[in-house]
């Protein structure tokens, strides 16, 4: 047994003991094999070290590999170093790549309808409508068995989904009727979607190819994968008002924030905000604001004191209801200061008049008393 094969087998044995899925084991083996081949081609013959792992990850970055690919290489190499070689992985020297938060591409409901209608066979159409109607992952749909479909409860039982987690997924009645028609037409055995031989599982690549054929026939330019229909399922449900927590359980997400990212793809989700207080009929008590309204103005309706957004309050004018200035439609009750009634009208703000000019402007003998008791440094007069 060669050295490469021995290392690959040790990693596989450890992952099997840890109960990793076959897909994860295959992906990690492939990533480790590429690292071992690169190491040999680059002339590394000494025992494994941190520097060669660092140089390999940098070479993957610089060759233009996507974040998901480099992250998978990182995970495989870390498990190999820690659990096969027994070496400590220096996270500071070899940090994990930061996650790229890109939004997935989705289709409109019209495009999804056109895509499913363009399926080459009835089997292809049922496969696509199952993905869109339930939000299943590709592996979950292809591993679905006939016994996992509960028609009475309208549920699908997902066995060992992502992360070896099982769950129940609700299925609408219209989709359940489509599955019944499909069963009567194809009579599958074991798996819902049989492959080349009856009772065998439909291959991933064949299922993906059926989707690609439908995309071309529908004239859709964007890339469409089975996971695209899962994104469409979540986004269109949110746009139609489906509860976010319900979707989290349906999709099998571990964290609610993973499901919440689909909110950014919705066009109408933010427009349905309904404030509960807007529909309440509250009997408010009629009581003036004792902190802001002067004693002689207690009878004025509180709504008349609201300040227009364009008007800036002068801190020296707190005793005069400036919110009443700016309109010309209503008159307020006269404010009596001693023997002098001062009518205040709603109009555009007038120039400020210093207190020492008040006598000459007003021409009233009682004004000094009014100005000294009620008005601040400046007063307004309406003509």
C-alpha positions, 0 to 999 in steps of 0.5 A: 500500500502506497503512502498516499493510499495509507493516509487516505485510508486512515482518514476514512477510517476515522471519519467512519468511526465518527459516523460522517456521511458518505458524501462528506467522506468522499469530499474529504478524501478528494481534498486530501488526495489533491494536497498529497499530490501537490506536496509530492510534486512540490518536492516535500519529502520531510515529515508533514509540517505547518509551512507546507499546509500554509503554502498549499492553502495560499496556492489554492487561493491564488489559483482563483478557487472559490471560498467553498472549495478552499474551506473544504480543503482547510477542513480536510487538512485540519482533520488529517493533521489533528486526528491522523498525524496527531499534530496540533493545528495552529489556528493563528498560523493557519486561520480558516478563511472568512465566509463570503455572504453572497446572496443566492440566485432565485427565479420568479414564480413564472420562471419556475412554472415554465421550468417545470412545464418544460421537463422532458418526462413526467418523472422529471417534472415530478422531481422538480415540483417536489424540490420546489414544493417541499424545499428538499435538498438534492440528496434528500429528494433522491434518498426519499423512499415510498414508505417515508411518504405519509399521505394521511398526515401529509408529511415526508419523513427525511432520514439522515438529512444534512448533518445526519439529522432527521425531520418531517416536512409538510407536503401540500395536498396538490403535490400529494396528488401529483405523487400519487399519479406518478406512482401509478404511472411508474410503479417505483420500488424502494426509492421514490425515484428509481435509476436505471434499474428498478429499485435502484436510487436515481443518480445525482448527475442524472437528476441534475442533467434533467434540470439542465435540459428543462432550463434550456428548453424554458429559455432561462439564461441563469444557472439553475440547480436543484438548490436553486429551487430550494432557494425559490421555495423559501423566498416565495413562501416568505413573500406569501407570508409564511412564518419564518420559524415554520420555514426553519423547521421545514428547511432543516436549518440549525439556526434561525439566522440561516433562514432569515437571509432569505428575507433579503431576497423578498420583494414584498416582505418589508411592505407587510409590517403591521403595527398592533397599536394601529388597530387599537381603540384606546380611550385616552384621558384628556389631560394637558401636559403640565410640564410644557404648557403654561398655566394660562394655556391649560385649555388649549388642545394638546394637538395644537402644540405639536411643532412643525418639522421645519420650525426650530425652537428657540430655547428663550421662547419656551413660554410662548406656544411657537408651535402655533405659528406657521399657519393661517387657518385657526385662531386660538383663545386670547391669553389674558395677562392682567387686564390685557388680552393678547390674541395669538393667531397661527401664521408665518413667524414674525420678526422678533421684537426686543422687550424694550421696544414692546411699548412703542410697538404695542401702544398699550399701557399694560404691556410692560406688566404682560411682557415681564410676567408672561413673555421671555426676551423676545415676543411675536406680534401678529398684524 
